[in-house]
């Protein structure tokens, strides 16, 4: 693995961990369902972009 792949992989891992931590710690007082849903959609889009960056150079 190259350093670029390790960097983007660890960013993905951090985003996945944040997807669990933020809703249960910081959004506990948000009573509407779309509070966490919006966060999860945004994080999913970031993960998709990161995966595209990682795989665009694969041959």
PDB file of N, CA, C and O in Angstrom, chain B, residues numbered from 101:
ATOM      1  N   UNK B 101       0.834  -1.180   0.000  1.00  0.00           N
ATOM      2  CA  UNK B 101       0.000   0.000   0.000  1.00  0.00           C
ATOM      3  C   UNK B 101       0.878   1.243   0.000  1.00  0.00           C
ATOM      4  O   UNK B 101       1.927   1.289   0.643  1.00  0.00           O
ATOM      5  N   UNK B 102       0.431   2.225  -0.721  1.00  0.00           N
ATOM      6  CA  UNK B 102       1.174   3.477  -0.752  1.00  0.00           C
ATOM      7  C   UNK B 102       0.738   4.373   0.412  1.00  0.00           C
ATOM      8  O   UNK B 102      -0.263   4.111   1.079  1.00  0.00           O
ATOM      9  N   UNK B 103       1.501   5.416   0.631  1.00  0.00           N
ATOM     10  CA  UNK B 103       1.170   6.346   1.722  1.00  0.00           C
ATOM     11  C   UNK B 103      -0.146   7.065   1.446  1.00  0.00           C
ATOM     12  O   UNK B 103      -0.888   7.402   2.369  1.00  0.00           O
ATOM     13  N   UNK B 104      -0.424   7.296   0.166  1.00  0.00           N
ATOM     14  CA  UNK B 104      -1.685   7.943  -0.212  1.00  0.00           C
ATOM     15  C   UNK B 104      -2.872   7.066   0.179  1.00  0.00           C
ATOM     16  O   UNK B 104      -3.865   7.562   0.711  1.00  0.00           O
ATOM     17  N   UNK B 105      -2.770   5.773  -0.082  1.00  0.00           N
ATOM     18  CA  UNK B 105      -3.857   4.854   0.270  1.00  0.00           C
ATOM     19  C   UNK B 105      -4.036   4.747   1.779  1.00  0.00           C
ATOM     20  O   UNK B 105      -5.160   4.675   2.274  1.00  0.00           O
ATOM     21  N   UNK B 106      -2.932   4.736   2.499  1.00  0.00           N
ATOM     22  CA  UNK B 106      -3.022   4.669   3.961  1.00  0.00           C
ATOM     23  C   UNK B 106      -3.667   5.942   4.511  1.00  0.00           C
ATOM     24  O   UNK B 106      -4.490   5.880   5.424  1.00  0.00           O
ATOM     25  N   UNK B 107      -3.295   7.083   3.960  1.00  0.00           N
ATOM     26  CA  UNK B 107      -3.873   8.350   4.409  1.00  0.00           C
ATOM     27  C   UNK B 107      -5.378   8.384   4.171  1.00  0.00           C
ATOM     28  O   UNK B 107      -6.144   8.667   5.092  1.00  0.00           O
ATOM     29  N   UNK B 108      -5.804   8.101   2.951  1.00  0.00           N
ATOM     30  CA  UNK B 108      -7.235   8.146   2.638  1.00  0.00           C
ATOM     31  C   UNK B 108      -7.998   7.054   3.372  1.00  0.00           C
ATOM     32  O   UNK B 108      -9.150   7.255   3.757  1.00  0.00           O
ATOM     33  N   UNK B 109      -7.372   5.905   3.569  1.00  0.00           N
ATOM     34  CA  UNK B 109      -8.014   4.837   4.338  1.00  0.00           C
ATOM     35  C   UNK B 109      -8.234   5.218   5.779  1.00  0.00           C
ATOM     36  O   UNK B 109      -9.281   4.918   6.354  1.00  0.00           O
ATOM     37  N   UNK B 110      -7.245   5.884   6.375  1.00  0.00           N
ATOM     38  CA  UNK B 110      -7.426   6.311   7.765  1.00  0.00           C
ATOM     39  C   UNK B 110      -8.431   7.452   7.873  1.00  0.00           C
ATOM     40  O   UNK B 110      -9.114   7.570   8.889  1.00  0.00           O
ATOM     41  N   UNK B 111      -8.535   8.297   6.844  1.00  0.00           N
ATOM     42  CA  UNK B 111      -9.573   9.330   6.844  1.00  0.00           C
ATOM     43  C   UNK B 111     -10.946   8.681   6.786  1.00  0.00           C
ATOM     44  O   UNK B 111     -11.864   9.102   7.491  1.00  0.00           O
ATOM     45  N   UNK B 112     -11.094   7.652   5.946  1.00  0.00           N
ATOM     46  CA  UNK B 112     -12.368   6.912   5.880  1.00  0.00           C
ATOM     47  C   UNK B 112     -12.703   6.292   7.234  1.00  0.00           C
ATOM     48  O   UNK B 112     -13.845   6.362   7.690  1.00  0.00           O
ATOM     49  N   UNK B 113     -11.729   5.699   7.859  1.00  0.00           N
ATOM     50  CA  UNK B 113     -11.951   5.081   9.161  1.00  0.00           C
ATOM     51  C   UNK B 113     -12.380   6.120  10.193  1.00  0.00           C
ATOM     52  O   UNK B 113     -13.279   5.863  10.993  1.00  0.00           O
ATOM     53  N   UNK B 114     -11.751   7.280  10.181  1.00  0.00           N
ATOM     54  CA  UNK B 114     -12.137   8.354  11.110  1.00  0.00           C
ATOM     55  C   UNK B 114     -13.565   8.821  10.843  1.00  0.00           C
ATOM     56  O   UNK B 114     -14.313   9.087  11.784  1.00  0.00           O
ATOM     57  N   UNK B 115     -13.949   8.922   9.575  1.00  0.00           N
ATOM     58  CA  UNK B 115     -15.314   9.336   9.252  1.00  0.00           C
ATOM     59  C   UNK B 115     -16.344   8.307   9.708  1.00  0.00           C
ATOM     60  O   UNK B 115     -17.429   8.667  10.164  1.00  0.00           O
ATOM     61  N   UNK B 116     -16.001   7.031   9.585  1.00  0.00           N
ATOM     62  CA  UNK B 116     -16.916   5.980  10.050  1.00  0.00           C
ATOM     63  C   UNK B 116     -17.073   6.048  11.566  1.00  0.00           C
ATOM     64  O   UNK B 116     -18.178   5.895  12.085  1.00  0.00           O
ATOM     65  N   UNK B 117     -15.977   6.276  12.271  1.00  0.00           N
ATOM     66  CA  UNK B 117     -16.053   6.400  13.727  1.00  0.00           C
ATOM     67  C   UNK B 117     -16.879   7.629  14.114  1.00  0.00           C
ATOM     68  O   UNK B 117     -17.677   7.576  15.050  1.00  0.00           O
ATOM     69  N   UNK B 118     -16.683   8.735  13.389  1.00  0.00           N
ATOM     70  CA  UNK B 118     -17.474   9.938  13.659  1.00  0.00           C
ATOM     71  C   UNK B 118     -18.957   9.721  13.390  1.00  0.00           C
ATOM     72  O   UNK B 118     -19.803  10.330  14.044  1.00  0.00           O
ATOM     73  N   UNK B 119     -19.276   8.854  12.428  1.00  0.00           N
ATOM     74  CA  UNK B 119     -20.676   8.559  12.123  1.00  0.00           C
ATOM     75  C   UNK B 119     -21.368   7.887  13.311  1.00  0.00           C
ATOM     76  O   UNK B 119     -22.589   7.975  13.445  1.00  0.00           O
ATOM     77  N   UNK B 120     -20.608   7.225  14.163  1.00  0.00           N
ATOM     78  CA  UNK B 120     -21.179   6.624  15.365  1.00  0.00           C
ATOM     79  C   UNK B 120     -21.120   7.573  16.559  1.00  0.00           C
ATOM     80  O   UNK B 120     -22.053   7.623  17.360  1.00  0.00           O
ATOM     81  N   UNK B 121     -20.047   8.309  16.678  1.00  0.00           N
ATOM     82  CA  UNK B 121     -19.850   9.146  17.863  1.00  0.00           C
ATOM     83  C   UNK B 121     -20.757  10.381  17.862  1.00  0.00           C
ATOM     84  O   UNK B 121     -21.412  10.666  18.864  1.00  0.00           O
ATOM     85  N   UNK B 122     -20.797  11.105  16.758  1.00  0.00           N
ATOM     86  CA  UNK B 122     -21.529  12.379  16.715  1.00  0.00           C
ATOM     87  C   UNK B 122     -23.018  12.224  17.017  1.00  0.00           C
ATOM     88  O   UNK B 122     -23.532  12.975  17.847  1.00  0.00           O
ATOM     89  N   UNK B 123     -23.739  11.291  16.391  1.00  0.00           N
ATOM     90  CA  UNK B 123     -25.179  11.217  16.690  1.00  0.00           C
ATOM     91  C   UNK B 123     -25.490  10.838  18.133  1.00  0.00           C
ATOM     92  O   UNK B 123     -26.456  11.335  18.713  1.00  0.00           O
ATOM     93  N   UNK B 124     -24.678   9.962  18.713  1.00  0.00           N
ATOM     94  CA  UNK B 124     -24.996   9.483  20.051  1.00  0.00           C
ATOM     95  C   UNK B 124     -24.450  10.374  21.163  1.00  0.00           C
ATOM     96  O   UNK B 124     -24.893  10.266  22.306  1.00  0.00           O
ATOM     97  N   UNK B 125     -23.503  11.246  20.853  1.00  0.00           N
ATOM     98  CA  UNK B 125     -22.984  12.153  21.870  1.00  0.00           C
ATOM     99  C   UNK B 125     -23.487  13.580  21.708  1.00  0.00           C
ATOM    100  O   UNK B 125     -23.904  14.212  22.678  1.00  0.00           O
ATOM    101  N   UNK B 126     -23.447  14.085  20.481  1.00  0.00           N
ATOM    102  CA  UNK B 126     -23.740  15.502  20.269  1.00  0.00           C
ATOM    103  C   UNK B 126     -25.149  15.769  19.751  1.00  0.00           C
ATOM    104  O   UNK B 126     -25.663  16.877  19.908  1.00  0.00           O
ATOM    105  N   UNK B 127     -25.772  14.785  19.146  1.00  0.00           N
ATOM    106  CA  UNK B 127     -27.123  14.991  18.613  1.00  0.00           C
ATOM    107  C   UNK B 127     -28.190  14.274  19.431  1.00  0.00           C
ATOM    108  O   UNK B 127     -29.268  13.978  18.916  1.00  0.00           O
ATOM    109  N   UNK B 128     -27.905  13.994  20.690  1.00  0.00           N
ATOM    110  CA  UNK B 128     -28.884  13.271  21.511  1.00  0.00           C
ATOM    111  C   UNK B 128     -30.116  14.116  21.817  1.00  0.00           C
ATOM    112  O   UNK B 128     -31.195  13.572  22.051  1.00  0.00           O
ATOM    113  N   UNK B 129     -29.971  15.422  21.817  1.00  0.00           N
ATOM    114  CA  UNK B 129     -31.106  16.291  22.116  1.00  0.00           C
ATOM    115  C   UNK B 129     -31.888  16.703  20.870  1.00  0.00           C
ATOM    116  O   UNK B 129     -32.887  17.415  20.973  1.00  0.00           O
ATOM    117  N   UNK B 130     -31.449  16.266  19.715  1.00  0.00           N
ATOM    118  CA  UNK B 130     -32.183  16.545  18.481  1.00  0.00           C
ATOM    119  C   UNK B 130     -33.264  15.479  18.359  1.00  0.00           C
ATOM    120  O   UNK B 130     -32.962  14.299  18.181  1.00  0.00           O
ATOM    121  N   UNK B 131     -34.509  15.890  18.454  1.00  0.00           N
ATOM    122  CA  UNK B 131     -35.597  14.909  18.500  1.00  0.00           C
ATOM    123  C   UNK B 131     -36.131  14.519  17.128  1.00  0.00           C
ATOM    124  O   UNK B 131     -36.926  13.585  17.022  1.00  0.00           O
ATOM    125  N   UNK B 132     -35.716  15.203  16.094  1.00  0.00           N
ATOM    126  CA  UNK B 132     -36.195  14.852  14.754  1.00  0.00           C
ATOM    127  C   UNK B 132     -35.248  13.829  14.137  1.00  0.00           C
ATOM    128  O   UNK B 132     -34.045  13.842  14.398  1.00  0.00           O
ATOM    129  N   UNK B 133     -35.801  12.953  13.323  1.00  0.00           N
ATOM    130  CA  UNK B 133     -35.016  11.860  12.759  1.00  0.00           C
ATOM    131  C   UNK B 133     -33.994  12.336  11.743  1.00  0.00           C
ATOM    132  O   UNK B 133     -32.979  11.672  11.532  1.00  0.00           O
ATOM    133  N   UNK B 134     -34.245  13.478  11.106  1.00  0.00           N
ATOM    134  CA  UNK B 134     -33.343  13.895  10.040  1.00  0.00           C
ATOM    135  C   UNK B 134     -32.085  14.583  10.554  1.00  0.00           C
ATOM    136  O   UNK B 134     -31.235  14.961   9.748  1.00  0.00           O
ATOM    137  N   UNK B 135     -31.935  14.756  11.847  1.00  0.00           N
ATOM    138  CA  UNK B 135     -30.691  15.302  12.394  1.00  0.00           C
ATOM    139  C   UNK B 135     -29.529  14.359  12.134  1.00  0.00           C
ATOM    140  O   UNK B 135     -28.512  14.763  11.571  1.00  0.00           O
ATOM    141  N   UNK B 136     -29.675  13.117  12.540  1.00  0.00           N
ATOM    142  CA  UNK B 136     -28.634  12.124  12.300  1.00  0.00           C
ATOM    143  C   UNK B 136     -28.606  11.698  10.845  1.00  0.00           C
ATOM    144  O   UNK B 136     -27.537  11.420  10.303  1.00  0.00           O
ATOM    145  N   UNK B 137     -29.752  11.643  10.211  1.00  0.00           N
ATOM    146  CA  UNK B 137     -29.821  11.202   8.822  1.00  0.00           C
ATOM    147  C   UNK B 137     -29.023  12.130   7.918  1.00  0.00           C
ATOM    148  O   UNK B 137     -28.306  11.661   7.033  1.00  0.00           O
ATOM    149  N   UNK B 138     -29.135  13.428   8.122  1.00  0.00           N
ATOM    150  CA  UNK B 138     -28.387  14.387   7.319  1.00  0.00           C
ATOM    151  C   UNK B 138     -26.889  14.202   7.523  1.00  0.00           C
ATOM    152  O   UNK B 138     -26.120  14.268   6.564  1.00  0.00           O
ATOM    153  N   UNK B 139     -26.474  13.973   8.752  1.00  0.00           N
ATOM    154  CA  UNK B 139     -25.064  13.723   9.027  1.00  0.00           C
ATOM    155  C   UNK B 139     -24.595  12.460   8.311  1.00  0.00           C
ATOM    156  O   UNK B 139     -23.535  12.457   7.686  1.00  0.00           O
ATOM    157  N   UNK B 140     -25.386  11.383   8.401  1.00  0.00           N
ATOM    158  CA  UNK B 140     -24.998  10.125   7.776  1.00  0.00           C
ATOM    159  C   UNK B 140     -24.958  10.233   6.252  1.00  0.00           C
ATOM    160  O   UNK B 140     -24.106   9.615   5.614  1.00  0.00           O
ATOM    161  N   UNK B 141     -25.846  10.991   5.677  1.00  0.00           N
ATOM    162  CA  UNK B 141     -25.820  11.188   4.225  1.00  0.00           C
ATOM    163  C   UNK B 141     -24.574  11.969   3.823  1.00  0.00           C
ATOM    164  O   UNK B 141     -23.909  11.618   2.848  1.00  0.00           O
ATOM    165  N   UNK B 142     -24.255  13.020   4.564  1.00  0.00           N
ATOM    166  CA  UNK B 142     -23.066  13.814   4.252  1.00  0.00           C
ATOM    167  C   UNK B 142     -21.793  12.979   4.393  1.00  0.00           C
ATOM    168  O   UNK B 142     -20.912  13.036   3.535  1.00  0.00           O
ATOM    169  N   UNK B 143     -21.698  12.212   5.462  1.00  0.00           N
ATOM    170  CA  UNK B 143     -20.522  11.359   5.640  1.00  0.00           C
ATOM    171  C   UNK B 143     -20.439  10.284   4.570  1.00  0.00           C
ATOM    172  O   UNK B 143     -19.345   9.954   4.113  1.00  0.00           O
ATOM    173  N   UNK B 144     -21.567   9.738   4.166  1.00  0.00           N
ATOM    174  CA  UNK B 144     -21.566   8.737   3.098  1.00  0.00           C
ATOM    175  C   UNK B 144     -21.077   9.341   1.784  1.00  0.00           C
ATOM    176  O   UNK B 144     -20.337   8.694   1.043  1.00  0.00           O
ATOM    177  N   UNK B 145     -21.480  10.565   1.494  1.00  0.00           N
ATOM    178  CA  UNK B 145     -21.002  11.221   0.279  1.00  0.00           C
ATOM    179  C   UNK B 145     -19.495  11.466   0.344  1.00  0.00           C
ATOM    180  O   UNK B 145     -18.798  11.299  -0.657  1.00  0.00           O
ATOM    181  N   UNK B 146     -18.993  11.859   1.506  1.00  0.00           N
ATOM    182  CA  UNK B 146     -17.547  12.029   1.659  1.00  0.00           C
ATOM    183  C   UNK B 146     -16.808  10.707   1.436  1.00  0.00           C
ATOM    184  O   UNK B 146     -15.767  10.680   0.779  1.00  0.00           O
ATOM    185  N   UNK B 147     -17.341   9.623   1.976  1.00  0.00           N
ATOM    186  CA  UNK B 147     -16.723   8.313   1.807  1.00  0.00           C
ATOM    187  C   UNK B 147     -16.730   7.902   0.332  1.00  0.00           C
ATOM    188  O   UNK B 147     -15.750   7.340  -0.157  1.00  0.00           O
ATOM    189  N   UNK B 148     -17.817   8.177  -0.374  1.00  0.00           N
ATOM    190  CA  UNK B 148     -17.889   7.857  -1.799  1.00  0.00           C
ATOM    191  C   UNK B 148     -16.844   8.639  -2.584  1.00  0.00           C
ATOM    192  O   UNK B 148     -16.196   8.088  -3.474  1.00  0.00           O
ATOM    193  N   UNK B 149     -16.678   9.912  -2.264  1.00  0.00           N
ATOM    194  CA  UNK B 149     -15.667  10.737  -2.943  1.00  0.00           C
ATOM    195  C   UNK B 149     -14.265  10.205  -2.647  1.00  0.00           C
ATOM    196  O   UNK B 149     -13.431  10.118  -3.548  1.00  0.00           O
ATOM    197  N   UNK B 150     -14.009   9.856  -1.408  1.00  0.00           N
ATOM    198  CA  UNK B 150     -12.699   9.322  -1.040  1.00  0.00           C
ATOM    199  C   UNK B 150     -12.436   8.005  -1.764  1.00  0.00           C
ATOM    200  O   UNK B 150     -11.325   7.777  -2.244  1.00  0.00           O
ATOM    201  N   UNK B 151     -13.442   7.138  -1.849  1.00  0.00           N
ATOM    202  CA  UNK B 151     -13.271   5.884  -2.576  1.00  0.00           C
ATOM    203  C   UNK B 151     -13.006   6.129  -4.050  1.00  0.00           C
ATOM    204  O   UNK B 151     -12.224   5.405  -4.666  1.00  0.00           O
ATOM    205  N   UNK B 152     -13.639   7.130  -4.620  1.00  0.00           N
ATOM    206  CA  UNK B 152     -13.361   7.479  -6.010  1.00  0.00           C
ATOM    207  C   UNK B 152     -11.916   7.942  -6.176  1.00  0.00           C
ATOM    208  O   UNK B 152     -11.236   7.546  -7.123  1.00  0.00           O
ATOM    209  N   UNK B 153     -11.452   8.782  -5.254  1.00  0.00           N
ATOM    210  CA  UNK B 153     -10.064   9.262  -5.321  1.00  0.00           C
ATOM    211  C   UNK B 153      -9.091   8.094  -5.216  1.00  0.00           C
ATOM    212  O   UNK B 153      -8.086   8.056  -5.926  1.00  0.00           O
ATOM    213  N   UNK B 154      -9.382   7.152  -4.342  1.00  0.00           N
ATOM    214  CA  UNK B 154      -8.498   6.003  -4.169  1.00  0.00           C
ATOM    215  C   UNK B 154      -8.480   5.074  -5.379  1.00  0.00           C
ATOM    216  O   UNK B 154      -7.428   4.529  -5.716  1.00  0.00           O
ATOM    217  N   UNK B 155      -9.605   4.886  -6.030  1.00  0.00           N
ATOM    218  CA  UNK B 155      -9.692   3.876  -7.086  1.00  0.00           C
ATOM    219  C   UNK B 155      -9.560   4.424  -8.505  1.00  0.00           C
ATOM    220  O   UNK B 155      -9.542   3.645  -9.457  1.00  0.00           O
ATOM    221  N   UNK B 156      -9.467   5.722  -8.668  1.00  0.00           N
ATOM    222  CA  UNK B 156      -9.400   6.265 -10.029  1.00  0.00           C
ATOM    223  C   UNK B 156      -8.083   5.926 -10.722  1.00  0.00           C
ATOM    224  O   UNK B 156      -8.036   5.896 -11.952  1.00  0.00           O
ATOM    225  N   UNK B 157      -7.018   5.672  -9.972  1.00  0.00           N
ATOM    226  CA  UNK B 157      -5.731   5.362 -10.568  1.00  0.00           C
ATOM    227  C   UNK B 157      -5.471   3.861 -10.714  1.00  0.00           C
ATOM    228  O   UNK B 157      -4.421   3.461 -11.216  1.00  0.00           O
ATOM    229  N   UNK B 158      -6.404   3.046 -10.285  1.00  0.00           N
ATOM    230  CA  UNK B 158      -6.226   1.604 -10.412  1.00  0.00           C
ATOM    231  C   UNK B 158      -6.320   1.212 -11.878  1.00  0.00           C
ATOM    232  O   UNK B 158      -7.125   1.761 -12.630  1.00  0.00           O
ATOM    233  N   UNK B 159      -5.503   0.272 -12.268  1.00  0.00           N
ATOM    234  CA  UNK B 159      -5.522  -0.166 -13.664  1.00  0.00           C
ATOM    235  C   UNK B 159      -5.967  -1.581 -13.773  1.00  0.00           C
ATOM    236  O   UNK B 159      -6.044  -2.121 -14.876  1.00  0.00           O
TER     237      UNK B 159
END
